[in-house]
């Protein structure tokens, strides 16, 4: 039993759940609502779905109209029930509902900001660091974050855990004995069936030089119903670490608390990777509330990411200085466990660079000069002011 659950500021009522079910053409039942496969099958994906649930702004309506040509929209009924229907500035709504600003491209925006494609020796595997790799298991997520680093790949329907693809990955890993650490991501690996995930983990654990296996997932946030005793048994069997993704304290609901309890009680180490987002968590109060809430659920805040310069995300990105200021306001002013490492995934493939005096070599005029673990330098550029450009679009000017 959970002794101290963290609840969202306003829990969804049965009436709200019934409304969402009606929108997707279903009759509400608690049994269906708690079934993760039902949740996936009835995600809200269309403008006509969301305009029945939310009082959309013109920017959101236009964003939803262009999203089909840019990056998929999908929100689980569970997460949709947490969105503020009246407030377009709801921190959860900002993360999953597209806006017209997504068509504004900053000069420094990148399709593949982390340079993963350049370090991919076989499809679905990124080998950048000497001793560790990133395994992209599939391209589906429970819901799609508007700032997704892999929007070029995710939701495209081309990345599936098929045998031929995994055989090539396993063969590469068997040959490269220097690899000791595998991070499984995608997409979201926890959307795989238990048997498929169990098989993949068994094959990795069958490679003698692989010591450490991690999974990156936002399922506990978007789809906590997926965290079952059966899934926990699979993760525990293969001694998996789990990196979860939460961005705001309102995501820490009773359902999330129950899911985290299942994982923690099952012996699964939990660390959180949070993305710094404008209007979502770019304040001392927002971050402190989130990180304190995570610790209550036995989830260690691990990384605070500067938002990657993905194409069309300038309106969601803060400056580097904002991140530095926020971390300085946390460090020494709250529990050390509640202070994550602030990092930038160096644009162009430099890997994660902790942002501190010895790695931020120079920072002026909105440009940060970063030094990574190899001593190489990379440039990260703050988003340019897009307000004037956006005003022109609104007025229909060229």
C-alpha positions as CSV (number, residue, x, y, z in Angstrom):
1,X,0.0,0.0,0.0
2,X,1.3,3.5,-0.9
3,X,1.7,5.5,2.3
4,X,2.5,8.9,0.6
5,X,1.3,9.1,-3.0
6,X,1.9,12.2,-5.0
7,X,-1.4,13.3,-6.6
8,X,-1.9,15.6,-9.5
9,X,-3.4,19.0,-8.6
10,X,-6.8,17.8,-9.9
11,X,-7.5,14.1,-10.4
12,X,-9.7,13.2,-13.4
13,X,-13.2,12.4,-12.4
14,X,-15.3,9.5,-13.7
15,X,-17.2,12.1,-15.8
16,X,-14.0,13.2,-17.4
17,X,-13.1,9.7,-18.2
18,X,-16.5,9.0,-19.7
19,X,-16.2,12.0,-21.9
20,X,-12.9,10.9,-23.3
21,X,-14.3,7.4,-23.9
22,X,-17.2,8.9,-25.8
23,X,-14.8,11.0,-27.9
24,X,-13.0,7.8,-29.0
25,X,-16.3,5.9,-29.5
26,X,-16.2,3.7,-26.4
27,X,-18.3,3.2,-23.3
28,X,-16.4,3.8,-20.1
29,X,-15.5,0.9,-17.8
30,X,-12.9,0.8,-15.1
31,X,-11.7,-2.5,-16.5
32,X,-10.9,-1.0,-19.9
33,X,-9.4,2.1,-18.4
34,X,-6.9,0.1,-16.4
35,X,-6.0,-2.0,-19.5
36,X,-2.8,-0.6,-21.1
37,X,-3.6,-2.2,-24.5
38,X,-7.1,-0.6,-24.5
39,X,-5.4,2.7,-23.7
40,X,-3.0,2.3,-26.7
41,X,-5.8,1.3,-29.0
42,X,-7.9,4.3,-28.1
43,X,-5.4,7.1,-28.2
44,X,-6.5,10.6,-29.2
45,X,-4.8,11.3,-32.5
46,X,-7.0,13.7,-34.5
47,X,-8.0,17.3,-34.4
48,X,-11.7,16.2,-34.1
49,X,-10.7,14.2,-31.0
50,X,-8.9,17.0,-29.3
51,X,-11.3,19.8,-30.1
52,X,-14.0,17.9,-28.3
53,X,-11.8,17.6,-25.2
54,X,-10.0,21.0,-25.1
55,X,-10.8,24.6,-25.8
56,X,-8.2,24.9,-28.5
57,X,-6.4,28.1,-29.4
58,X,-6.0,29.1,-33.0
59,X,-2.3,28.2,-32.7
60,X,-3.1,24.7,-31.4
61,X,-5.8,24.2,-34.1
62,X,-3.4,25.1,-36.9
63,X,-0.7,23.0,-35.2
64,X,-2.9,20.0,-35.2
65,X,-3.8,20.6,-38.9
66,X,-0.1,20.6,-40.0
67,X,1.0,17.9,-37.6
68,X,0.0,15.1,-39.9
69,X,2.7,16.2,-42.3
70,X,5.3,16.9,-39.6
71,X,5.2,14.6,-36.6
72,X,2.4,12.4,-35.3
73,X,0.1,13.3,-32.5
74,X,-1.1,10.7,-30.0
75,X,-2.2,11.0,-26.4
76,X,-3.4,8.1,-24.3
77,X,-6.9,8.6,-22.7
78,X,-5.2,8.4,-19.3
79,X,-2.8,11.3,-20.0
80,X,-5.5,13.3,-21.9
81,X,-7.6,13.2,-18.7
82,X,-4.8,15.1,-17.0
83,X,-4.8,18.0,-19.5
84,X,-6.4,21.3,-18.5
85,X,-9.2,21.7,-21.0
86,X,-9.4,25.5,-20.6
87,X,-5.7,26.6,-20.2
88,X,-3.5,26.3,-23.3
89,X,-0.5,27.0,-20.9
90,X,-1.1,23.8,-19.0
91,X,2.4,22.3,-18.6
92,X,1.2,18.9,-19.7
93,X,-0.8,20.2,-22.6
94,X,2.3,22.1,-23.9
95,X,4.2,18.8,-24.2
96,X,1.7,16.8,-26.3
97,X,-0.5,19.3,-28.3
98,X,1.3,20.8,-31.3
99,X,1.2,24.6,-32.0
100,X,1.6,26.6,-35.2
101,X,5.1,27.6,-33.9
102,X,6.4,24.2,-35.0
103,X,6.6,25.5,-38.5
104,X,9.1,28.2,-37.5
105,X,12.6,26.9,-38.1
106,X,15.6,28.5,-36.4
107,X,18.8,28.6,-38.4
108,X,20.5,26.2,-36.0
109,X,17.7,23.7,-35.8
110,X,18.7,20.2,-36.8
111,X,16.9,17.1,-38.1
112,X,19.3,14.8,-36.2
113,X,20.6,17.1,-33.4
114,X,22.5,14.3,-31.6
115,X,24.2,13.1,-34.7
116,X,23.0,9.5,-34.1
117,X,22.7,8.5,-37.8
118,X,26.4,9.2,-38.3
119,X,27.3,6.7,-35.5
120,X,25.0,3.9,-36.6
121,X,27.1,0.9,-37.7
122,X,23.9,-1.3,-38.3
123,X,20.3,-0.1,-38.4
124,X,18.9,0.4,-35.0
125,X,22.2,0.7,-33.1
126,X,24.2,3.8,-32.2
127,X,27.8,3.3,-31.1
128,X,29.3,6.6,-30.1
129,X,31.0,6.1,-26.7
130,X,33.8,3.5,-26.5
131,X,32.1,1.0,-24.1
132,X,28.3,1.6,-24.6
133,X,25.7,1.6,-27.3
134,X,22.1,2.8,-27.9
135,X,19.7,0.2,-29.2
136,X,16.6,1.6,-30.9
137,X,14.1,-1.2,-30.4
138,X,11.0,0.2,-32.0
139,X,9.6,3.6,-33.1
140,X,6.3,3.7,-31.3
141,X,5.5,5.7,-28.1
142,X,2.4,5.8,-25.9
143,X,2.2,9.6,-26.6
144,X,4.4,11.9,-28.7
145,X,6.3,14.7,-27.1
146,X,6.5,17.8,-29.3
147,X,10.2,18.2,-28.5
148,X,11.1,14.6,-29.4
149,X,14.8,14.2,-30.3
150,X,14.0,11.4,-32.7
151,X,11.0,12.8,-34.4
152,X,12.8,11.9,-37.7
153,X,12.4,8.2,-36.8
154,X,9.6,7.9,-34.2
155,X,6.1,7.1,-35.4
156,X,7.3,6.3,-38.9
157,X,6.3,2.6,-38.8
158,X,9.7,1.6,-40.1
159,X,11.5,0.5,-36.9
160,X,10.2,-2.8,-35.6
161,X,11.8,-5.5,-33.4
162,X,11.9,-7.9,-36.3
163,X,14.2,-10.9,-36.1
164,X,16.5,-9.9,-39.1
165,X,17.1,-6.5,-37.6
166,X,17.8,-7.7,-34.1
167,X,20.0,-10.5,-35.4
168,X,22.3,-7.9,-37.1
169,X,22.4,-5.9,-33.8
170,X,23.2,-9.0,-31.7
171,X,25.9,-10.1,-34.2
172,X,27.6,-6.6,-34.0
173,X,27.5,-6.7,-30.2
174,X,28.9,-10.2,-30.0
175,X,31.8,-9.1,-32.2
176,X,32.5,-5.8,-30.3
177,X,33.8,-7.0,-26.9
178,X,34.5,-3.5,-25.8
179,X,30.8,-2.9,-25.3
180,X,29.7,-3.4,-21.7
181,X,26.6,-1.1,-21.5
182,X,23.5,-1.2,-23.6
183,X,20.7,1.4,-23.4
184,X,17.5,0.3,-25.0
185,X,15.3,3.1,-26.3
186,X,13.4,4.0,-29.4
187,X,10.4,4.7,-29.3
188,X,9.5,3.1,-26.1
189,X,10.7,-0.4,-25.4
190,X,8.1,-1.0,-22.7
191,X,5.4,-1.1,-25.4
192,X,6.8,-4.4,-26.6
193,X,4.9,-7.5,-25.4
194,X,6.4,-9.2,-22.3
195,X,7.6,-12.2,-24.3
196,X,9.3,-10.0,-27.0
197,X,11.0,-7.9,-24.4
198,X,12.0,-11.0,-22.4
199,X,13.6,-12.5,-25.6
200,X,15.5,-9.3,-26.4
201,X,16.9,-8.9,-22.9
202,X,17.8,-12.6,-22.8
203,X,19.8,-12.3,-26.0
204,X,21.7,-9.3,-24.7
205,X,22.3,-11.0,-21.3
206,X,23.7,-14.0,-23.3
207,X,26.6,-11.9,-24.5
208,X,29.3,-12.4,-21.8
209,X,30.9,-8.9,-22.0
210,X,27.7,-7.0,-21.6
211,X,27.5,-6.0,-17.9
212,X,24.8,-3.3,-17.8
213,X,21.4,-3.1,-19.5
214,X,19.2,0.0,-19.2
215,X,15.8,0.9,-20.7
216,X,14.7,4.5,-21.4
217,X,10.9,4.9,-21.1
218,X,8.1,7.4,-20.7
219,X,5.5,4.7,-20.3
220,X,5.3,5.2,-16.5
221,X,4.3,8.8,-17.2
222,X,2.0,8.4,-20.2
223,X,0.7,4.8,-19.6
224,X,1.3,3.7,-15.9
225,X,-1.2,0.9,-16.5
226,X,1.5,-0.9,-18.5
227,X,3.6,-1.4,-15.3
228,X,2.3,-4.8,-14.2
229,X,3.7,-7.5,-11.9
230,X,4.4,-9.6,-15.0
231,X,6.5,-6.8,-16.6
232,X,8.4,-6.2,-13.4
233,X,9.3,-9.9,-13.3
234,X,10.8,-9.6,-16.8
235,X,12.8,-6.5,-15.8
236,X,14.0,-8.0,-12.5
237,X,14.9,-11.3,-14.2
238,X,17.4,-9.5,-16.5
239,X,18.6,-7.0,-13.8
240,X,17.5,-4.0,-15.8
241,X,17.9,-0.4,-14.8
242,X,15.0,1.9,-15.8
243,X,15.4,5.6,-16.9
244,X,12.0,7.2,-16.8
245,X,11.0,10.6,-18.1
246,X,8.9,13.2,-16.2
247,X,8.8,16.9,-16.7
248,X,6.2,18.3,-14.3
249,X,4.9,17.5,-10.8
250,X,1.3,17.2,-12.2
251,X,2.4,14.1,-14.0
252,X,3.0,12.4,-10.6
253,X,-0.5,10.9,-10.1
254,X,-1.8,8.1,-7.9
255,X,-1.5,5.8,-10.8
256,X,2.1,6.8,-11.4
257,X,2.9,6.4,-7.7
258,X,1.4,2.8,-7.8
259,X,3.5,2.0,-10.9
260,X,6.7,3.3,-9.3
261,X,6.0,1.3,-6.2
262,X,5.7,-1.8,-8.3
263,X,9.0,-1.1,-9.9
264,X,10.9,-0.1,-6.8
265,X,9.5,-2.9,-4.7
266,X,10.5,-5.2,-7.6
267,X,14.1,-4.1,-7.2
268,X,14.2,-2.0,-10.4
269,X,16.6,1.0,-9.9
270,X,14.8,4.2,-11.1
271,X,16.4,7.4,-12.4
272,X,14.6,10.3,-14.1
273,X,15.6,12.2,-17.2
274,X,13.9,15.6,-17.4
275,X,13.9,18.0,-20.3
276,X,14.1,21.7,-19.5
277,X,11.1,23.3,-21.3
278,X,9.9,26.8,-21.6
279,X,6.5,27.3,-20.0
280,X,6.6,23.8,-18.5
281,X,9.4,23.6,-15.8
282,X,11.7,26.6,-16.4
283,X,11.3,27.9,-12.8
284,X,12.9,27.0,-9.5
285,X,9.5,26.2,-8.0
286,X,8.5,23.9,-10.9
287,X,11.7,21.9,-10.8
288,X,11.9,21.7,-7.0
289,X,8.3,20.4,-6.8
290,X,9.0,17.8,-9.5
291,X,12.3,16.6,-8.1
292,X,10.9,16.4,-4.5
293,X,7.9,14.5,-5.8
294,X,10.1,12.1,-7.7
295,X,12.2,11.3,-4.6
296,X,9.0,10.6,-2.6
297,X,8.3,7.9,-5.3
298,X,11.9,6.6,-5.0
299,X,12.9,7.9,-8.4
300,X,16.3,9.7,-8.4
301,X,16.5,12.9,-10.6
302,X,19.4,11.9,-12.9
303,X,19.7,14.3,-15.8
304,X,18.2,17.7,-16.6
305,X,18.6,18.0,-20.4
306,X,18.8,21.3,-22.3
307,X,16.1,20.8,-24.9
308,X,17.8,19.5,-28.2
309,X,17.6,21.9,-31.1
310,X,15.1,19.7,-33.0
311,X,13.5,21.3,-36.1
312,X,10.6,23.5,-35.0
313,X,11.2,23.5,-31.3
314,X,12.5,27.0,-30.7
315,X,9.4,28.0,-28.8
316,X,10.0,25.2,-26.3
317,X,13.7,25.8,-25.6
318,X,15.2,28.0,-22.9
319,X,18.6,29.6,-23.0
320,X,21.7,27.9,-21.5
321,X,21.8,30.7,-18.9
322,X,18.3,29.7,-17.7
323,X,19.5,26.2,-17.0
324,X,22.6,27.3,-15.2
325,X,20.6,29.7,-13.0
326,X,18.1,27.1,-12.1
327,X,20.7,24.5,-11.1
328,X,22.5,27.1,-9.0
329,X,19.2,27.8,-7.2
330,X,18.8,24.1,-6.4
331,X,22.3,23.1,-5.5
332,X,22.8,23.7,-1.8
333,X,19.2,24.7,-1.3
334,X,17.7,21.3,-1.3
335,X,18.6,17.6,-0.9
336,X,21.6,16.6,-3.1
337,X,19.6,13.6,-4.3
338,X,17.1,16.2,-5.7
339,X,19.7,17.9,-7.9
340,X,20.3,16.2,-11.3
341,X,23.2,16.8,-13.6
342,X,22.5,19.6,-16.1
343,X,23.6,18.4,-19.6
344,X,23.6,19.3,-23.2
345,X,23.7,16.6,-25.8
346,X,26.3,18.3,-28.0
347,X,24.7,19.1,-31.4
348,X,26.3,17.2,-34.2
349,X,27.2,14.1,-32.2
350,X,29.4,15.2,-29.3
351,X,27.5,13.2,-26.7
352,X,26.3,14.4,-23.3
353,X,28.3,17.3,-21.9
354,X,27.7,18.3,-18.2
355,X,27.3,22.0,-18.1
356,X,29.6,23.5,-15.5
357,X,32.6,25.9,-15.7
358,X,35.1,23.3,-17.0
359,X,32.8,22.1,-19.8
360,X,31.2,25.4,-20.8
361,X,34.3,27.1,-22.2
362,X,32.7,30.2,-23.4
363,X,29.2,31.6,-23.6
364,X,28.2,34.9,-25.2
365,X,25.7,36.3,-27.6
366,X,23.5,33.3,-27.2
367,X,26.2,30.8,-28.2
368,X,27.8,28.2,-25.8
369,X,31.2,26.7,-26.6
370,X,31.2,23.2,-25.1
371,X,34.0,20.8,-24.4
372,X,33.1,17.1,-24.3
373,X,34.7,14.0,-22.7
374,X,37.2,13.7,-25.7
375,X,38.3,17.3,-25.4
376,X,36.5,18.2,-28.6
377,X,34.6,21.4,-28.9
378,X,31.0,22.0,-30.1
379,X,28.7,24.9,-30.4
380,X,25.2,25.1,-29.0
381,X,23.1,28.2,-30.0
382,X,20.2,29.5,-28.0
383,X,16.9,29.8,-29.9
384,X,16.6,33.0,-31.8
385,X,13.7,35.4,-31.0
386,X,10.9,34.0,-33.1
387,X,8.1,36.4,-31.9
388,X,8.4,38.8,-34.8
389,X,8.5,36.0,-37.3
390,X,5.5,34.4,-35.8
391,X,3.6,37.7,-35.9
392,X,4.2,37.9,-39.6
393,X,2.8,34.4,-40.1
394,X,-0.3,35.2,-38.1
395,X,-0.8,38.3,-40.3
396,X,-0.2,36.3,-43.4
397,X,2.9,38.3,-44.4
398,X,5.7,36.6,-46.3
